[in-house]
Amino acid sequence: MNWNQAKLDKVAALHDLAHASGYARYDSLYALAEFCRHAPATRILELGVYRGCSAVFMARACGASIVGIDDFTQAPMTVAQKNLEAFGLADRVQLIKGDTRVANQLTAGPFDLVFFDACHTNEGVLAEFKAVRPLLAPRALLVVDDSLHVHGAIGAMATPNGGLRNYSVHFGLCAIVYDRALS
Ligand SMILES: C[S@@+](CC[C@H](N)C(=O)[O-])C[C@H]1O[C@@H](n2cnc3c(N)ncnc32)[C@H](O)[C@@H]1O
């Protein structure tokens, strides 16, 4: 076996970052990366950046540029910035301080993948969805973390009037295909 020590060190650094970010298990991060890789995403909006862990996983999985919005009350923006720099990804991730529920006032679309990982309440996720809807590409993938706790919002997002075609749950993540033509 020809071990690639540099690559193994990178995996260890990824897991250290995930651990420091509160992840007890990493399967949802790898599932998220798979969504980014196979969507494929070119412009991603992340709602809830914290220390930049999921942003690192998403950016590594695809060549997308990412806009990340966070109030940065749980960790300062400099922490996320440093983590992105450590993985050589800072040039592809723009960080914005603000309330994710007014994302449409903070950045411009279109985004073909949005990761909802800030509010974690039904009301909050619905408010985020209303805010990001004008920013979505005609077809987009909406990935919602903690989906079992916000299934009320997801149910509302998944109505035909919401322009949502289908969804499935993987490791607590919910992936919803948004199709403007059906909204
Ligand atoms: C679960 S953490 C995000 C974790 C990150 N996505 C990851 O997996 O590495 C949630 C973040 O969202 C932020 N947050 C919560 N509600 C928010 C809101 N309404 N607007 C902006 N940021 C918010 C918190 O301060 C925290 O940094």
The ligand as a Gaussian input file, in Angstrom:
#p B3LYP/6-31G(d) Opt

LIG

0 1
 C      -25.193000      25.198000      13.418000
 S      -24.198000      26.630000      13.230000
 C      -23.664000      26.484000      11.547000
 C      -22.700000      25.349000      11.369000
 C      -22.005000      25.298000      10.038000
 N      -22.940000      25.311000       8.923000
 C      -21.192000      24.025000       9.966000
 O      -21.796000      22.958000       9.745000
 O      -19.987000      24.073000      10.163000
 C      -25.405000      27.897000      13.116000
 C      -24.832000      29.294000      12.899000
 O      -25.904000      30.132000      12.476000
 C      -25.858000      31.355000      13.190000
 N      -27.224000      31.871000      13.205000
 C      -28.302000      31.390000      13.866000
 N      -29.408000      32.098000      13.554000
 C      -29.009000      33.053000      12.667000
 C      -29.681000      34.090000      11.957000
 N      -30.997000      34.287000      12.062000
 N      -28.952000      34.886000      11.131000
 C      -27.613000      34.700000      11.005000
 N      -26.933000      33.714000      11.613000
 C      -27.619000      32.907000      12.446000
 C      -25.260000      31.005000      14.543000
 O      -24.673000      32.125000      15.163000
 C      -24.238000      29.945000      14.145000
 O      -23.008000      30.532000      13.821000

